[in-house]
Amino acid sequence: MRRLLMILTAALVAAPAAAAAQGLAFQGWGPRLGVTMNPDQFHFGAHADFGAQDSRFRLQPNLELGLGDNLTVLTANLDGAYRFSTRWESWTPYLGGGAGFVMTGSEDNGLTGNTDQGTGLDVLGGIEKGLTSGSRFFIEGKVSFFDEPDFMVTTGWTFHP
């Protein structure tokens, strides 16, 4: 568990540095929630948006906790996405992918007992729309490989400072 926490911390610290190296900056953060398949769970979490207003690319690291199916699953992903338009007033598709770290424990002990740790890769796609408040709403599907949940459907909001 200590090793996984060190890896998660390193990934979360590296995300802003990687974004800065690409000329990207912090654009906002927000909550996310949805469902997963294999394991069948409800998940919730938060994400940050490191992008640029005039760019179609962004890094969007996220942390999610999945509950159900007699398991507790914690995932930390470093996802990147390419938005097909810079216009925010209409629904616009995006595609992306990333790498993640996952920690799985039994529902009885959660993440405090014996846990399994692993890594995964994911491919994602979704649609998002800018709101009049400057925030954004999105719906996303994600297919994961290796130790992460096989498929996720997530909805979320990104609030801009």
N, C-alpha and C positions, 0 to 999 in steps of 0.2 A: 504494500500500500504506500509506503514511504517513497518507493521508486516511482510509482505512478504520479504521486503528488508533485514530485520534482519535475517529471516530464511535463505535466499539465502547466506548472508554473513557468517553465522554460518556454513552452509554446505560447502562453498568453503574453509573456514579456517580449517574445520574438515578433509577434504579430505587428505591433506598432513600428518596430524597427524595419521590418520587411516592407510595410506600407510606406514609410518615409523614404526608403531607398527607391521606391517606384514613383515617388512624387505624389503619393496619396496622403490624405489627412483624415483625422477623426471627423466623421459626419453625423454620428448619432448612435443611439443604442435602442434596444427595445425588447419586449417580451415575445415569447413564441410558445405555441402549444399545438398538440396534435396527437396522432395515433401512429403506432408502429405495427408491423406484422413480422412474426417470427423473431422475437417473442411478441405476442399480442399484448400491447400496453398502451397506456395513455402517457404522454410525455409533456413536460413543460421546461422552460428554461429562459435564457436571455442571449442576446447577440450584440455585437458592436459592428458598426459600419465604418470601414476605412476605405474611402473612395475619393472622388473628386467630382464636383458638380458638373464639370464639362467633360468628364470621362465616362465611358461605358463600363469600365472594369472596376471592381471593388473587391477587397478582402472582407470577409464577414465571419470572424471567429465566433463560435457559439458554444454554450455549455447547456446540456439537457439532462434531465433526470427522468427516467422511465419507470413506471410502477405498474404492476400487474403480472399475470401469468406465473405467479409464485417467484418472481425475480425483481430485483432492483438493479437498474442499469444506469450508470453515469457515463455520458459521452462528452468529450471535448473535441470539437472539430475546427480545423483551420480551412475554411472554404473560400473559394474565389468564384466570382460570377461575372459573366459578360452580358450586359443589358443591350438589347437590340435597338434601342432608341435613347436619345437624351431628352425626349419630351416626357414630362412627368404627368401631364393632365389626362393622358389616356392609358388604358391597360396595355402593358408592354411585356413581352416574354423575355426570359433570360435563361441562360444555360451556364453550368459550371461544374465544379467538383472540388475535391480536397482530400485531406488525410485526417484521421481522427484517432483518438485514444479512447478505450472503453474499459470500464471496470464493472463487473457483474457479481452480485451477491444474492444469496437466497432471501426470500421475503421475510423469513423469520429473523435473520440477523442483519438484514440490510447490507450496508457497506462496511459494517464494523466487524463482522466475522470473517470467515474464509471467503476470499474473493478471487475471481479470475480476472486477469488483465490481458489486454491485447491491443492490436492496432487494426485499422481498417482504411479502406479507400471508398470514396463515394462519388457518384455522378448525380447531379441535381438539375432540375428545371422548374420553372415557375412563371408566374405573372405577378406584376406589381403595378400599383397606381399611386401617384402622388395625391395627397389630400390638400384641401385649401389651407389647412393649418401649417403646411410645410412638412408634415409627417408623411410616411408611406405605409401602405397596407400591402401584404403579399400572401400568396398561396403557393406552396412549394411541394414538390415530390422529390424523394431522394431514394436511389437504389444504392445499397452498400454491399461491399465485399469484405470477406474475412470475418472479423469478430463483432462487427456492429450489427444492429437490427437490419434485416433484409430490405425492408421497404418502409418509408416514413411519409406521411402526409402532414404538413405543418402549415399553420397560418400564423402571421405575426404582424407586428407594427414596428416601425422605426421612427423614433422621435428625434428631431434635430434640435440641438442646443440653440 
